[in-house]
């Protein structure tokens, strides 16, 4: 398995260039770039031109570290399941832009939050709207040969591995798969159980730990500081022959935030050797 890091793990004031340079320096095998509405340069945005995306690619190539995948937090702002069709359409456009960017950046996977259930959006509505959007987007993903990785997040939606598997199967595309976030399931489940059901569907893995005694968003921790049974998780990933990225997606330290990436890679080295 390969060691990856998401740009969000670095200090918030880092440019994409600084993230890439420090990821290489720390010893990661790849870096996950995020599509954001930032105007920093260079950065990956929904309105980035081909030339701007190619500039990011050149930075990774000059540092000899590939882009492992493309992620975004914009689908919390523009959910594929929103009551407002204009918002849903914007969310769909963002996925299309991510697929285009991934192809230019020479990576074959993007992370997509499939939707959000809330007081206004019922579970059944979210299920249908999300599937409708992803079925349409699958055609573009297939053409580009870029996997749409549906991530398990705290969205009150797709809450079990069996449901996630059925949801993906019903979409019916080999290019709509699963982006597994290990730490996100600890509040209500066990990561190894998800791997057992969805192993063949996993295209990428996010790694972070979670302290179940805290039980809320403050419970997310650096690797080995929570309740993830890492030997068991790695055992199950090996059973499925997963050889892709384990990508650290962590919140920077309050003091000396630049050191987190260097601490995390040491722990990732131990994890991949389990």
C-alpha distance (Angstrom), angle and dihedral (degrees) to the residues before:
residue distance angle dihedral
X1 . . .
X2 3.79 . .
X3 3.81 129.3 .
X4 3.79 116.9 -122.8
X5 3.77 136.5 173.2
X6 3.79 132.5 -156.2
X7 3.80 117.9 -133.7
X8 3.82 89.9 -122.6
X9 3.82 88.2 70.4
X10 3.80 89.5 69.1
X11 3.83 124.3 73.9
X12 3.80 112.9 -68.8
X13 3.81 92.1 -119.1
X14 3.82 93.5 57.8
X15 3.78 117.1 112.4
X16 3.79 119.0 -133.7
X17 3.81 87.0 -104.4
X18 3.81 91.5 55.9
X19 3.81 90.9 47.6
X20 3.80 91.4 52.0
X21 3.80 94.0 46.3
X22 3.81 93.2 48.5
X23 3.81 93.2 44.6
X24 3.79 89.1 56.4
X25 3.80 92.6 44.0
X26 3.82 91.7 50.6
X27 3.79 92.2 52.4
X28 3.81 105.2 -106.6
X29 3.80 120.4 154.2
X30 3.80 94.5 -141.5
X31 3.79 144.4 -2.8
X32 3.80 131.4 -132.2
X33 3.80 114.4 -137.7
X34 3.81 121.7 -151.9
X35 3.78 126.9 -140.1
X36 3.80 107.1 -136.0
X37 3.79 139.5 160.5
X38 3.80 90.1 -112.7
X39 3.79 119.7 131.7
X40 3.79 93.8 -151.0
X41 3.78 115.8 126.4
X42 2.91 123.8 -96.1
X43 3.79 98.6 20.3
X44 3.77 136.8 129.0
X45 3.80 112.4 -108.2
X46 3.81 134.9 163.9
X47 3.81 87.6 -107.6
X48 3.80 96.7 45.2
X49 3.78 113.1 135.1
X50 3.78 122.6 -129.6
X51 3.81 88.8 -106.7
X52 3.82 91.7 53.5
X53 3.81 91.6 49.5
X54 3.79 90.4 47.9
X55 3.81 88.2 53.2
X56 3.82 89.0 60.5
X57 3.80 89.7 47.8
X58 3.81 90.3 53.0
X59 3.81 90.5 52.8
X60 3.81 91.5 53.2
X61 3.80 91.4 46.1
X62 3.80 93.1 49.4
X63 3.81 88.9 51.2
X64 3.82 92.3 44.3
X65 3.80 95.1 -126.6
X66 3.82 121.4 119.4
X67 3.78 127.6 -137.7
X68 3.79 105.7 -108.5
X69 3.81 96.8 -163.9
X70 3.80 144.9 -34.0
X71 3.82 120.2 -106.1
X72 3.80 135.6 177.0
X73 3.79 141.3 -170.6
X74 3.80 91.6 -156.9
X75 3.79 94.0 98.3
X76 3.79 88.9 72.9
X77 3.81 86.9 60.6
X78 3.80 95.1 37.2
X79 3.83 105.8 28.9
X80 3.78 119.8 -169.1
X81 3.81 85.5 -133.1
X82 3.81 101.7 50.2
X83 3.82 120.8 135.6
X84 3.80 89.1 -126.4
X85 3.81 110.0 79.1
X86 3.81 91.0 -154.7
X87 3.81 89.4 58.1
X88 3.82 91.2 47.7
X89 3.79 90.9 49.0
X90 3.80 90.5 51.6
X91 3.81 89.3 51.6
X92 3.80 89.8 51.8
X93 3.80 91.4 49.5
X94 3.79 89.7 52.4
X95 3.82 90.6 55.4
X96 3.80 89.4 49.9
X97 3.81 90.1 51.1
X98 3.80 90.1 48.7
X99 3.79 91.7 52.4
X100 3.81 90.8 50.1
X101 3.80 91.4 47.3
X102 3.81 92.8 47.6
X103 3.80 91.0 54.4
X104 3.81 92.0 50.3
X105 3.81 90.6 45.7
X106 3.83 91.6 52.9
X107 3.79 95.9 -117.9
X108 3.79 127.8 123.3
X109 3.82 104.0 -150.5
X110 3.78 140.5 64.7
X111 3.81 130.5 -175.6
X112 3.81 118.1 -126.3
X113 3.80 129.5 -177.7
X114 3.82 100.5 -141.7
X115 3.79 97.1 -147.4
X116 3.78 147.0 -61.3
X117 3.81 130.5 -100.4
X118 3.80 114.3 -152.1
X119 3.81 142.0 144.9
X120 3.80 91.0 -66.3
X121 3.80 100.8 36.6
X122 3.79 114.7 59.5
X123 3.78 123.5 -147.8
X124 3.80 92.8 -111.4
X125 3.81 92.5 49.7
X126 3.80 91.2 48.0
X127 3.79 91.5 49.8
X128 3.81 94.1 52.9
X129 3.81 96.7 40.1
X130 3.79 92.7 48.1
X131 3.79 93.7 48.1
X132 3.80 92.5 46.1
X133 3.81 90.7 52.6
X134 3.79 94.9 44.7
X135 3.81 93.8 46.6
X136 3.80 89.0 56.1
X137 3.82 92.8 43.8
X138 3.81 91.3 48.9
X139 3.79 90.2 73.0
X140 3.80 91.5 58.3
X141 3.81 90.8 44.8
X142 3.80 90.9 51.7
X143 3.80 91.9 50.3
X144 3.81 91.7 50.0
X145 3.81 93.8 39.1
X146 3.81 89.3 -128.8
X147 3.81 119.6 138.7
X148 3.80 119.1 -130.5
X149 3.81 103.2 -141.7
X150 3.81 111.1 -157.1
X151 3.80 107.5 -148.2
X152 3.79 126.0 -146.3
X153 3.81 105.9 -128.4
X154 3.79 139.0 157.6
X155 3.80 93.3 -82.1
X156 3.84 99.4 120.4
X157 3.81 86.9 -114.8
X158 3.83 136.0 105.7
X159 3.78 91.4 12.1
X160 3.81 102.1 174.3
X161 3.80 134.9 47.0
X162 3.80 91.8 -121.9
X163 3.80 91.0 54.8
X164 3.80 92.3 45.8
X165 3.80 90.3 52.0
X166 3.81 92.4 49.4
X167 3.81 91.1 46.7
X168 3.82 91.1 53.6
X169 3.80 93.5 43.4
X170 3.80 91.0 52.7
X171 3.82 90.5 55.4
X172 3.78 86.6 58.1
X173 3.80 102.3 -153.9
X174 3.79 128.1 123.2
X175 3.82 86.6 -145.8
X176 3.80 96.1 60.4
X177 3.79 105.2 77.4
X178 3.82 141.3 143.9
X179 3.82 130.0 -73.5
X180 3.81 103.2 -162.0
X181 3.80 120.2 -149.3
X182 3.80 105.9 -165.9
X183 3.80 97.9 -165.0
X184 3.79 94.5 48.1
X185 3.82 94.8 68.9
X186 3.83 99.0 50.4
X187 3.80 93.9 88.5
X188 3.81 92.0 65.4
X189 3.82 109.8 5.0
X190 3.82 147.8 15.3
X191 3.82 123.0 -90.6
X192 3.80 94.1 -139.9
X193 3.82 90.4 58.6
X194 3.81 90.1 56.1
X195 3.80 91.2 49.0
X196 3.80 90.9 50.2
X197 3.82 90.9 57.2
X198 3.81 100.9 33.0
X199 3.79 103.7 29.5
X200 3.81 96.2 119.4
X201 3.81 90.6 46.8
X202 3.82 97.1 54.9
X203 3.81 114.3 110.2
X204 3.80 98.7 165.1
X205 3.81 138.3 6.4
X206 3.81 130.2 -145.2
X207 3.79 115.4 -154.0
X208 3.76 128.2 -154.1
X209 3.79 132.6 126.8
X210 3.79 130.8 -116.8
X211 3.81 132.4 -152.6
X212 3.80 105.6 -142.6
X213 3.82 91.8 -165.3
X214 3.83 87.7 68.4
X215 3.79 94.3 40.7
X216 3.81 99.7 -174.3
X217 3.80 135.1 78.4
X218 3.81 89.3 -71.0
X219 3.80 86.4 66.2
X220 3.80 94.6 73.3
X221 3.80 108.4 108.1
X222 3.76 144.0 172.4
X223 3.81 116.4 -84.3
X224 3.85 114.8 -66.8
X225 3.83 91.9 15.8
X226 3.81 96.4 94.3
X227 3.80 140.7 39.0
X228 3.81 104.1 -75.7
X229 3.81 109.8 130.1
X230 3.80 94.1 -136.3
X231 3.84 98.0 -177.8
X232 3.80 89.6 53.2
X233 3.81 93.0 45.5
X234 3.81 92.1 50.8
X235 3.80 91.3 45.5
X236 3.80 90.6 55.9
X237 3.81 93.2 44.1
X238 3.80 89.6 52.3
X239 3.82 90.0 50.3
X240 3.81 88.7 58.8
X241 3.84 91.0 47.1
X242 3.79 91.4 -119.9
X243 3.81 107.7 172.9
X244 3.79 100.2 163.7
X245 3.78 134.0 104.3
X246 3.78 127.0 -48.5
X247 3.80 97.5 -157.9
X248 3.79 120.0 -161.2
X249 3.80 110.1 -134.9
X250 3.79 104.4 178.5
X251 3.80 138.8 149.5
X252 3.83 112.4 -108.9
X253 3.79 119.4 -111.9
X254 3.80 116.5 -96.7
X255 3.81 89.8 -126.6
X256 3.81 120.2 45.4
X257 3.82 92.7 -4.6
X258 3.80 90.9 -179.0
X259 3.81 90.4 71.9
X260 3.82 96.2 64.2
X261 3.80 94.7 79.8
X262 3.80 90.0 53.9
X263 3.81 93.1 47.7
X264 3.80 92.2 46.9
X265 3.80 95.8 51.7
X266 3.82 90.6 56.5
X267 3.80 89.7 54.7
X268 3.79 92.1 43.9
X269 3.81 88.5 54.0
X270 3.80 88.6 57.2
X271 3.80 92.2 46.2
X272 3.81 95.9 52.0
X273 3.81 89.4 48.7
X274 3.83 93.9 54.5
